[in-house]
Amino acid sequence: MGDLIARRLDELTADAHAAFFAWIEGMSAGQDREDGPAFAAWLREHGAIPGDATWVFYDAASGALLGTASLIRRDRTLLAPVGGWVLGGVNVVAAARGQGVGAAIMRWIDGELRRRAAAQGRPVRVLLQADNPVAVHLYAGFGYRPVEGISGVYAANYAPEPHAAPG
Ligand SMILES: CC(C)(COP(=O)(O)OP(=O)(O)OC[C@H]1O[C@@H](n2cnc3c(N)ncnc32)[C@H](O)[C@@H]1OP(=O)(O)O)[C@@H](O)C(=O)NCCC(=O)NCCS
């Protein structure tokens, strides 16, 4: 797995935006654990909510689309803790799974959350929902632990990055 480039969904060119949504719309429950049109509607809904952010990840060398992830305040019934976030919409293109892309996306998200924690001057708590055992394993490696009493919900705390660049 080479380097990743992260782009905000709302800052993509029209062509890149269309290619991203073509990938999302084509997802299926069997292959991607997502209903494509429903996931697209979810992304558009969160795109209209101030503060919610979706990133699209590309291979730095080839420019190939690799995956996506979102930090939002609310994922259906799951509400972010005060000052925290919900991590949702994590998905890697089927052809690139099992090659470290998910872990690379989580390292990028980890850095983003540490920058946010530094900006706030206190730890940031993040919740997510997961039932895919591969995803649960991936998240566990980044400190996500089951939330007692809420099946399928995991939480992690991000400390401020000591040497984080501003922004
Ligand atoms: C879950 C998902 C994001 C993981 O991304 P990925 O790029 O395949 O994961 P990685 O290659 O970075 O592997 C992460 C870890 O999972 C393990 N893993 C990956 N694929 C696996 C598989 N098929 N079976 C068992 N373990 C697997 C890796 O060995 C690695 O573990 P390690 O850190 O102990 O070495 C990706 O498989 C995906 O998009 N799945 C469909 C959508 C989904 O379920 N999203 C999560 C919503 S909560």
The ligand as an SDF file (V2000), in Angstrom:
LIG
                    3D

 48 50  0  0  0  0  0  0  0  0999 V2000
  -13.8220   -3.1120    6.2070 C   0  0  0  0  0  0  0  0  0  0  0  0
  -12.9130   -2.4830    5.1720 C   0  0  0  0  0  0  0  0  0  0  0  0
  -13.0610   -0.9730    5.1990 C   0  0  0  0  0  0  0  0  0  0  0  0
  -11.4590   -2.8390    5.5500 C   0  0  0  0  0  0  0  0  0  0  0  0
  -10.5820   -2.2590    4.5930 O   0  0  0  0  0  0  0  0  0  0  0  0
   -9.3940   -3.1220    3.9400 P   0  0  0  0  0  0  0  0  0  0  0  0
   -8.6120   -2.2250    3.0810 O   0  0  0  0  0  0  0  0  0  0  0  0
   -9.9640   -4.3490    3.3400 O   0  0  0  0  0  0  0  0  0  0  0  0
   -8.5640   -3.5160    5.2750 O   0  0  0  0  0  0  0  0  0  0  0  0
   -6.9760   -3.6820    5.4230 P   0  0  0  0  0  0  0  0  0  0  0  0
   -6.4100   -4.3870    4.2260 O   0  0  0  0  0  0  0  0  0  0  0  0
   -6.3740   -2.3720    5.7860 O   0  0  0  0  0  0  0  0  0  0  0  0
   -6.9100   -4.6850    6.6490 O   0  0  0  0  0  0  0  0  0  0  0  0
   -7.2460   -4.2640    7.9680 C   0  0  0  0  0  0  0  0  0  0  0  0
   -7.1210   -5.4690    8.8830 C   0  0  0  0  0  0  0  0  0  0  0  0
   -8.1530   -6.4260    8.5540 O   0  0  0  0  0  0  0  0  0  0  0  0
   -7.5660   -7.6610    8.1570 C   0  0  0  0  0  0  0  0  0  0  0  0
   -8.3500   -8.1620    7.0310 N   0  0  0  0  0  0  0  0  0  0  0  0
   -8.5350   -7.5250    5.8450 C   0  0  0  0  0  0  0  0  0  0  0  0
   -9.3410   -8.2620    5.0640 N   0  0  0  0  0  0  0  0  0  0  0  0
   -9.6280   -9.3860    5.7620 C   0  0  0  0  0  0  0  0  0  0  0  0
  -10.4230  -10.5400    5.4820 C   0  0  0  0  0  0  0  0  0  0  0  0
  -11.0750  -10.6730    4.3320 N   0  0  0  0  0  0  0  0  0  0  0  0
  -10.5100  -11.4860    6.4440 N   0  0  0  0  0  0  0  0  0  0  0  0
   -9.8730  -11.3530    7.6200 C   0  0  0  0  0  0  0  0  0  0  0  0
   -9.1260  -10.2730    7.9450 N   0  0  0  0  0  0  0  0  0  0  0  0
   -8.9950   -9.3230    7.0140 C   0  0  0  0  0  0  0  0  0  0  0  0
   -6.1410   -7.3340    7.7590 C   0  0  0  0  0  0  0  0  0  0  0  0
   -5.3000   -8.4610    7.9060 O   0  0  0  0  0  0  0  0  0  0  0  0
   -5.8190   -6.2390    8.7360 C   0  0  0  0  0  0  0  0  0  0  0  0
   -5.5490   -6.7930   10.0060 O   0  0  0  0  0  0  0  0  0  0  0  0
   -4.1560   -6.5160   10.7990 P   0  0  0  0  0  0  0  0  0  0  0  0
   -4.1760   -5.0390   11.0900 O   0  0  0  0  0  0  0  0  0  0  0  0
   -4.2770   -7.3590   12.0310 O   0  0  0  0  0  0  0  0  0  0  0  0
   -3.0640   -6.8970    9.8650 O   0  0  0  0  0  0  0  0  0  0  0  0
  -13.1840   -3.0510    3.7540 C   0  0  0  0  0  0  0  0  0  0  0  0
  -13.0250   -4.4430    3.7680 O   0  0  0  0  0  0  0  0  0  0  0  0
  -14.5570   -2.7040    3.2100 C   0  0  0  0  0  0  0  0  0  0  0  0
  -14.7230   -1.6730    2.5750 O   0  0  0  0  0  0  0  0  0  0  0  0
  -15.5660   -3.5800    3.4570 N   0  0  0  0  0  0  0  0  0  0  0  0
  -16.9330   -3.3600    2.9980 C   0  0  0  0  0  0  0  0  0  0  0  0
  -17.5880   -2.1690    3.6740 C   0  0  0  0  0  0  0  0  0  0  0  0
  -17.5700   -2.2380    5.2040 C   0  0  0  0  0  0  0  0  0  0  0  0
  -17.8560   -3.2360    5.8190 O   0  0  0  0  0  0  0  0  0  0  0  0
  -17.2400   -1.0870    5.8030 N   0  0  0  0  0  0  0  0  0  0  0  0
  -17.1920   -0.9300    7.2400 C   0  0  0  0  0  0  0  0  0  0  0  0
  -18.4530   -0.2810    7.7150 C   0  0  0  0  0  0  0  0  0  0  0  0
  -18.4630   -0.2170    9.4820 S   0  0  0  0  0  0  0  0  0  0  0  0
  1  2  1  0
  2  3  1  0
  2  4  1  0
  2 36  1  0
  4  5  1  0
  5  6  1  0
  6  7  2  0
  6  8  1  0
  6  9  1  0
  9 10  1  0
 10 11  2  0
 10 12  1  0
 10 13  1  0
 13 14  1  0
 14 15  1  0
 15 16  1  0
 15 30  1  0
 16 17  1  0
 17 18  1  0
 17 28  1  0
 18 19  1  0
 18 27  1  0
 19 20  2  0
 20 21  1  0
 21 22  1  0
 21 27  2  0
 22 23  1  0
 22 24  2  0
 24 25  1  0
 25 26  2  0
 26 27  1  0
 28 29  1  0
 28 30  1  0
 30 31  1  0
 31 32  1  0
 32 33  2  0
 32 34  1  0
 32 35  1  0
 36 37  1  0
 36 38  1  0
 38 39  2  0
 38 40  1  0
 40 41  1  0
 41 42  1  0
 42 43  1  0
 43 44  2  0
 43 45  1  0
 45 46  1  0
 46 47  1  0
 47 48  1  0
M  END
$$$$
